[in-house]
Amino acid sequence: MPDDDLSEKEQQLLQHLLDKELEQKWAATLAEKGVHRASPRFSLRRFRPWLAAAAILFAGAFGWWLWTSQQPKAQRMASVYLEQPFAMNEALRDGQSSSDPQRSKSLQAYRDGNYRESLTLITPLLSENRAGDYFLAGLSSLYLADYDNAAGYFQQARSIEPGAYADEINWYLGIAYIMLEKEDLAAAELDKVINSSSSRNKAQARALFDALR
């Protein structure tokens, strides 16, 4: 029967049978030469770990986007500023270098980004009522997202020595209050930064202040 007399579906079936026969002959020829090759098969099981990892990453990214998109503008801005930790150094510790080994270790842990260890090391020394210790505890808590305790430490540092770290405490206390959604308290702290003649964060404080309105 000529191919023209076959329907399109019948021609496709015939071509499939011919291809299958040709494949079998090719496999037999290879087998005679000692080559055994199975037709490649796609196995979804091999890719399950990768697919699971991709799903987790996607879910995490989506969750982060959803959380940040629902944050008030001021909190989103404050979160960006918190990505740049304050550069604390020995000379800034109460205006002088500290010879205490535990204070030095706490400061080094902070500078290494290990804020939990920094806070653990400095906490026993808070009983000595040094503004620098409370300021460091406040910074460590702030970067651990423990904003309530951070605010308390900053306030204590201010009460011990009002002139120590004044601009920095005003700025970071304002950020802590923003993250705690205490807009009025945050605005009061940011206003101090805006009106300070020595603060390095005047422009950022103005932007945050405006975002609260």
PyMOL commands that set and color helices and strands:
alter all, ss='L'
color gray80, all
select helices_A, chain A and resi 3-5+8-32+44-70+73-81+90-92+101-111+115-128+131-143+147-160+166-179+183-194+202-211
alter helices_A, ss='H'
color red, helices_A
deselect
rebuild
show_as cartoon
